[in-house]
Amino acid sequence: MTRARLYGRWPPPRGGLVREWGEVVPAWVPVLGGRRVRPLAAVVPALLGAAALFGLPGWACHAQAAELGAKRV
């Protein structure tokens, strides 16, 4: 049985939580390889993604409840 069948399409994440990947850019990455990752380089995209994931559905529910897209006759 293959991993794809065991886990569906993607295998579960592993390794990234115990390796130093979040601290230093892997050496195989062109130009940036071996450099330290600044915390804000990870925090800012994560916050923007979280805001989008929570904000857009909240705005959609508000817009539907307030009938913002309804055509008035």
N, CA, C and O atoms as CSV, one atom per row, in Angstrom:
chain,resi,resn,atom,element,x,y,z
A,1,MET,N,N,0.851,-1.184,0.000
A,1,MET,CA,C,0.000,0.000,0.000
A,1,MET,C,C,0.894,1.243,0.000
A,1,MET,O,O,1.849,1.324,0.773
A,2,THR,N,N,0.589,2.187,-0.848
A,2,THR,CA,C,1.420,3.390,-0.953
A,2,THR,C,C,1.013,4.426,0.088
A,2,THR,O,O,-0.071,4.363,0.668
A,3,ARG,N,N,1.915,5.383,0.308
A,3,ARG,CA,C,1.595,6.456,1.252
A,3,ARG,C,C,0.410,7.272,0.785
A,3,ARG,O,O,-0.393,7.727,1.599
A,4,ALA,N,N,0.293,7.462,-0.530
A,4,ALA,CA,C,-0.821,8.251,-1.054
A,4,ALA,C,C,-2.157,7.612,-0.680
A,4,ALA,O,O,-3.126,8.317,-0.399
A,5,ARG,N,N,-2.207,6.306,-0.676
A,5,ARG,CA,C,-3.454,5.644,-0.290
A,5,ARG,C,C,-3.688,5.724,1.218
A,5,ARG,O,O,-4.826,5.851,1.670
A,6,LEU,N,N,-2.617,5.648,1.982
A,6,LEU,CA,C,-2.767,5.711,3.434
A,6,LEU,C,C,-3.234,7.082,3.900
A,6,LEU,O,O,-4.103,7.183,4.767
A,7,TYR,N,N,-2.661,8.136,3.328
A,7,TYR,CA,C,-2.919,9.482,3.816
A,7,TYR,C,C,-3.789,10.313,2.896
A,7,TYR,O,O,-3.972,11.502,3.158
A,8,GLY,N,N,-4.324,9.757,1.853
A,8,GLY,CA,C,-5.047,10.567,0.892
A,8,GLY,C,C,-4.055,11.155,-0.094
A,8,GLY,O,O,-3.079,10.501,-0.462
A,9,ARG,N,N,-4.295,12.360,-0.514
A,9,ARG,CA,C,-3.433,12.956,-1.538
A,9,ARG,C,C,-2.052,13.326,-1.011
A,9,ARG,O,O,-1.061,13.112,-1.710
A,10,TRP,N,N,-1.954,13.868,0.186
A,10,TRP,CA,C,-0.681,14.350,0.735
A,10,TRP,C,C,-0.353,13.609,2.025
A,10,TRP,O,O,-1.251,13.354,2.827
A,11,PRO,N,N,0.914,13.258,2.243
A,11,PRO,CA,C,1.279,12.650,3.525
A,11,PRO,C,C,1.238,13.696,4.640
A,11,PRO,O,O,1.293,14.892,4.354
A,12,PRO,N,N,1.144,13.280,5.884
A,12,PRO,CA,C,1.113,14.251,6.985
A,12,PRO,C,C,2.443,14.992,7.089
A,12,PRO,O,O,3.488,14.424,6.774
A,13,PRO,N,N,2.420,16.249,7.524
A,13,PRO,CA,C,3.673,17.001,7.644
A,13,PRO,C,C,4.550,16.414,8.744
A,13,PRO,O,O,4.058,15.998,9.793
A,14,ARG,N,N,5.816,16.390,8.496
A,14,ARG,CA,C,6.752,15.921,9.512
A,14,ARG,C,C,8.132,16.462,9.175
A,14,ARG,O,O,8.418,16.778,8.020
A,15,GLY,N,N,8.946,16.563,10.138
A,15,GLY,CA,C,10.308,17.025,9.923
A,15,GLY,C,C,10.472,18.520,10.104
A,15,GLY,O,O,11.442,18.954,10.724
A,16,GLY,N,N,9.565,19.311,9.590
A,16,GLY,CA,C,9.700,20.762,9.679
A,16,GLY,C,C,9.590,21.286,11.097
A,16,GLY,O,O,10.089,22.369,11.403
A,17,LEU,N,N,8.948,20.532,11.954
A,17,LEU,CA,C,8.785,20.988,13.324
A,17,LEU,C,C,9.987,20.651,14.196
A,17,LEU,O,O,10.142,21.217,15.278
A,18,VAL,N,N,10.833,19.741,13.743
A,18,VAL,CA,C,11.972,19.344,14.552
A,18,VAL,C,C,13.305,19.728,13.914
A,18,VAL,O,O,14.349,19.596,14.553
A,19,ARG,N,N,13.291,20.190,12.691
A,19,ARG,CA,C,14.529,20.597,12.021
A,19,ARG,C,C,14.664,22.112,12.106
A,19,ARG,O,O,13.743,22.799,12.548
A,20,GLU,N,N,15.801,22.624,11.686
A,20,GLU,CA,C,16.052,24.059,11.767
A,20,GLU,C,C,15.542,24.809,10.543
A,20,GLU,O,O,15.996,25.922,10.278
A,21,TRP,N,N,14.618,24.236,9.797
A,21,TRP,CA,C,14.139,24.853,8.564
A,21,TRP,C,C,13.494,26.208,8.793
A,21,TRP,O,O,13.547,27.068,7.914
A,22,GLY,N,N,12.897,26.414,9.931
A,22,GLY,CA,C,12.267,27.690,10.193
A,22,GLY,C,C,13.238,28.774,10.639
A,22,GLY,O,O,12.848,29.932,10.784
A,23,GLU,N,N,14.490,28.415,10.858
A,23,GLU,CA,C,15.476,29.363,11.343
A,23,GLU,C,C,16.444,29.816,10.263
A,23,GLU,O,O,16.876,30.969,10.255
A,24,VAL,N,N,16.786,28.914,9.353
A,24,VAL,CA,C,17.753,29.201,8.298
A,24,VAL,C,C,17.167,28.724,6.971
A,24,VAL,O,O,16.592,27.638,6.897
A,25,VAL,N,N,17.315,29.534,5.929
A,25,VAL,CA,C,16.852,29.135,4.596
A,25,VAL,C,C,17.709,27.959,4.141
A,25,VAL,O,O,18.933,28.016,4.257
A,26,PRO,N,N,17.087,26.879,3.620
A,26,PRO,CA,C,17.888,25.732,3.181
A,26,PRO,C,C,18.952,26.139,2.162
A,26,PRO,O,O,18.739,27.061,1.374
A,27,ALA,N,N,20.080,25.462,2.176
A,27,ALA,CA,C,21.219,25.814,1.329
A,27,ALA,C,C,20.906,25.688,-0.158
A,27,ALA,O,O,21.541,26.358,-0.972
A,28,TRP,N,N,19.940,24.846,-0.533
A,28,TRP,CA,C,19.639,24.637,-1.949
A,28,TRP,C,C,18.807,25.766,-2.558
A,28,TRP,O,O,18.616,25.789,-3.773
A,29,VAL,N,N,18.310,26.696,-1.753
A,29,VAL,CA,C,17.521,27.810,-2.274
A,29,VAL,C,C,18.470,28.844,-2.886
A,29,VAL,O,O,19.380,29.327,-2.213
A,30,PRO,N,N,18.254,29.187,-4.180
A,30,PRO,CA,C,19.163,30.156,-4.802
A,30,PRO,C,C,19.111,31.518,-4.106
A,30,PRO,O,O,18.055,31.921,-3.620
A,31,VAL,N,N,20.196,32.202,-4.055
A,31,VAL,CA,C,20.408,33.541,-3.525
A,31,VAL,C,C,20.237,33.600,-1.999
A,31,VAL,O,O,21.089,34.173,-1.320
A,32,LEU,N,N,19.178,33.033,-1.451
A,32,LEU,CA,C,18.893,33.159,-0.021
A,32,LEU,C,C,19.447,32.011,0.821
A,32,LEU,O,O,19.415,32.087,2.049
A,33,GLY,N,N,19.947,30.963,0.197
A,33,GLY,CA,C,20.393,29.771,0.916
A,33,GLY,C,C,21.396,30.059,2.009
A,33,GLY,O,O,22.391,30.743,1.767
A,34,GLY,N,N,21.159,29.556,3.197
A,34,GLY,CA,C,22.062,29.713,4.325
A,34,GLY,C,C,21.809,30.942,5.179
A,34,GLY,O,O,22.376,31.063,6.265
A,35,ARG,N,N,20.980,31.844,4.718
A,35,ARG,CA,C,20.696,33.049,5.515
A,35,ARG,C,C,19.662,32.751,6.590
A,35,ARG,O,O,18.842,31.843,6.457
A,36,ARG,N,N,19.721,33.542,7.662
A,36,ARG,CA,C,18.730,33.392,8.733
A,36,ARG,C,C,17.402,33.989,8.286
A,36,ARG,O,O,17.368,34.962,7.533
A,37,VAL,N,N,16.330,33.408,8.750
A,37,VAL,CA,C,14.989,33.902,8.449
A,37,VAL,C,C,14.586,34.856,9.562
A,37,VAL,O,O,14.600,34.487,10.737
A,38,ARG,N,N,14.231,36.066,9.199
A,38,ARG,CA,C,13.774,37.036,10.201
A,38,ARG,C,C,12.371,36.631,10.656
A,38,ARG,O,O,11.558,36.202,9.838
A,39,PRO,N,N,12.082,36.762,11.941
A,39,PRO,CA,C,10.761,36.369,12.442
A,39,PRO,C,C,9.604,37.076,11.735
A,39,PRO,O,O,8.566,36.463,11.486
A,40,LEU,N,N,9.775,38.354,11.413
A,40,LEU,CA,C,8.687,39.073,10.744
A,40,LEU,C,C,8.414,38.535,9.347
A,40,LEU,O,O,7.308,38.690,8.830
A,41,ALA,N,N,9.411,37.905,8.733
A,41,ALA,CA,C,9.206,37.318,7.408
A,41,ALA,C,C,8.233,36.148,7.476
A,41,ALA,O,O,7.622,35.797,6.467
A,42,ALA,N,N,8.084,35.553,8.619
A,42,ALA,CA,C,7.111,34.477,8.793
A,42,ALA,C,C,5.836,34.975,9.457
A,42,ALA,O,O,4.747,34.501,9.134
A,43,VAL,N,N,5.954,35.914,10.372
A,43,VAL,CA,C,4.799,36.382,11.141
A,43,VAL,C,C,3.841,37.205,10.285
A,43,VAL,O,O,2.626,37.024,10.372
A,44,VAL,N,N,4.370,38.103,9.462
A,44,VAL,CA,C,3.508,38.988,8.669
A,44,VAL,C,C,2.649,38.202,7.685
A,44,VAL,O,O,1.439,38.427,7.658
A,45,PRO,N,N,3.201,37.283,6.864
A,45,PRO,CA,C,2.330,36.506,5.980
A,45,PRO,C,C,1.325,35.638,6.742
A,45,PRO,O,O,0.196,35.448,6.292
A,46,ALA,N,N,1.742,35.115,7.896
A,46,ALA,CA,C,0.816,34.302,8.691
A,46,ALA,C,C,-0.348,35.149,9.200
A,46,ALA,O,O,-1.494,34.701,9.181
A,47,LEU,N,N,-0.065,36.361,9.652
A,47,LEU,CA,C,-1.136,37.238,10.128
A,47,LEU,C,C,-2.065,37.666,8.987
A,47,LEU,O,O,-3.282,37.736,9.160
A,48,LEU,N,N,-1.483,37.949,7.830
A,48,LEU,CA,C,-2.319,38.316,6.680
A,48,LEU,C,C,-3.205,37.154,6.252
A,48,LEU,O,O,-4.377,37.346,5.927
A,49,GLY,N,N,-2.647,35.959,6.251
A,49,GLY,CA,C,-3.444,34.779,5.908
A,49,GLY,C,C,-4.549,34.525,6.916
A,49,GLY,O,O,-5.670,34.185,6.538
A,50,ALA,N,N,-4.242,34.685,8.196
A,50,ALA,CA,C,-5.256,34.500,9.235
A,50,ALA,C,C,-6.354,35.546,9.108
A,50,ALA,O,O,-7.535,35.238,9.265
A,51,ALA,N,N,-5.960,36.784,8.822
A,51,ALA,CA,C,-6.962,37.836,8.652
A,51,ALA,C,C,-7.875,37.537,7.472
A,51,ALA,O,O,-9.083,37.765,7.540
A,52,ALA,N,N,-7.298,37.029,6.395
A,52,ALA,CA,C,-8.118,36.682,5.225
A,52,ALA,C,C,-9.049,35.514,5.534
A,52,ALA,O,O,-10.221,35.529,5.157
A,53,LEU,N,N,-8.524,34.504,6.219
A,53,LEU,CA,C,-9.348,33.331,6.520
A,53,LEU,C,C,-10.504,33.656,7.462
A,53,LEU,O,O,-11.590,33.094,7.328
A,54,PHE,N,N,-10.278,34.547,8.399
A,54,PHE,CA,C,-11.333,34.902,9.341
A,54,PHE,C,C,-12.153,36.097,8.867
A,54,PHE,O,O,-13.354,36.165,9.127
A,55,GLY,N,N,-11.521,37.031,8.181
A,55,GLY,CA,C,-12.209,38.256,7.780
A,55,GLY,C,C,-13.165,38.095,6.617
A,55,GLY,O,O,-14.281,38.612,6.659
A,56,LEU,N,N,-12.750,37.390,5.584
A,56,LEU,CA,C,-13.612,37.266,4.405
A,56,LEU,C,C,-14.922,36.522,4.693
A,56,LEU,O,O,-15.982,37.005,4.296
A,57,PRO,N,N,-14.889,35.372,5.366
A,57,PRO,CA,C,-16.176,34.735,5.687
A,57,PRO,C,C,-17.039,35.594,6.619
A,57,PRO,O,O,-18.263,35.614,6.488
A,58,GLY,N,N,-16.402,36.303,7.561
A,58,GLY,CA,C,-17.161,37.189,8.445
A,58,GLY,C,C,-17.816,38.315,7.676
A,58,GLY,O,O,-18.974,38.655,7.917
A,59,TRP,N,N,-17.066,38.893,6.746
A,59,TRP,CA,C,-17.633,39.958,5.915
A,59,TRP,C,C,-18.752,39.409,5.034
A,59,TRP,O,O,-19.763,40.084,4.841
A,60,ALA,N,N,-18.593,38.209,4.500
A,60,ALA,CA,C,-19.621,37.608,3.651
A,60,ALA,C,C,-20.905,37.368,4.440
A,60,ALA,O,O,-21.998,37.621,3.935
A,61,CYS,N,N,-20.782,36.885,5.667
A,61,CYS,CA,C,-21.976,36.682,6.508
A,61,CYS,C,C,-22.644,38.013,6.815
A,61,CYS,O,O,-23.871,38.115,6.776
A,62,HIS,N,N,-21.855,39.029,7.119
A,62,HIS,CA,C,-22.409,40.353,7.391
A,62,HIS,C,C,-23.113,40.906,6.158
A,62,HIS,O,O,-24.214,41.446,6.260
A,63,ALA,N,N,-22.481,40.773,4.992
A,63,ALA,CA,C,-23.064,41.294,3.765
A,63,ALA,C,C,-24.380,40.596,3.452
A,63,ALA,O,O,-25.331,41.237,3.003
A,64,GLN,N,N,-24.443,39.295,3.685
A,64,GLN,CA,C,-25.688,38.573,3.415
A,64,GLN,C,C,-26.771,38.982,4.418
A,64,GLN,O,O,-27.924,39.181,4.036
A,65,ALA,N,N,-26.408,39.106,5.686
A,65,ALA,CA,C,-27.396,39.481,6.707
A,65,ALA,C,C,-27.899,40.908,6.474
A,65,ALA,O,O,-29.073,41.193,6.712
A,66,ALA,N,N,-27.030,41.800,6.015
A,66,ALA,CA,C,-27.409,43.185,5.782
A,66,ALA,C,C,-27.988,43.395,4.390
A,66,ALA,O,O,-28.385,44.505,4.035
A,67,GLU,N,N,-28.033,42.326,3.607
A,67,GLU,CA,C,-28.547,42.359,2.235
A,67,GLU,C,C,-27.816,43.424,1.402
A,67,GLU,O,O,-28.444,44.198,0.679
A,68,LEU,N,N,-26.500,43.450,1.513
A,68,LEU,CA,C,-25.723,44.459,0.798
A,68,LEU,C,C,-25.714,44.221,-0.701
A,68,LEU,O,O,-25.557,45.175,-1.464
A,69,GLY,N,N,-25.875,42.983,-1.152
A,69,GLY,CA,C,-25.848,42.703,-2.578
A,69,GLY,C,C,-27.222,42.568,-3.207
A,69,GLY,O,O,-27.331,42.288,-4.401
A,70,ALA,N,N,-28.263,42.760,-2.428
A,70,ALA,CA,C,-29.621,42.560,-2.947
A,70,ALA,C,C,-30.034,43.719,-3.843
A,70,ALA,O,O,-29.760,44.883,-3.553
A,71,LYS,N,N,-30.694,43.372,-4.929
A,71,LYS,CA,C,-31.219,44.405,-5.828
A,71,LYS,C,C,-32.567,44.856,-5.296
A,71,LYS,O,O,-33.415,44.037,-4.941
A,72,ARG,N,N,-32.751,46.140,-5.244
A,72,ARG,CA,C,-34.019,46.691,-4.761
A,72,ARG,C,C,-34.843,47.147,-5.930
A,72,ARG,O,O,-34.336,47.762,-6.867
A,73,VAL,N,N,-36.094,46.848,-5.869
A,73,VAL,CA,C,-36.993,47.225,-6.960
A,73,VAL,C,C,-37.860,48.397,-6.570
A,73,VAL,O,O,-38.680,48.851,-7.368
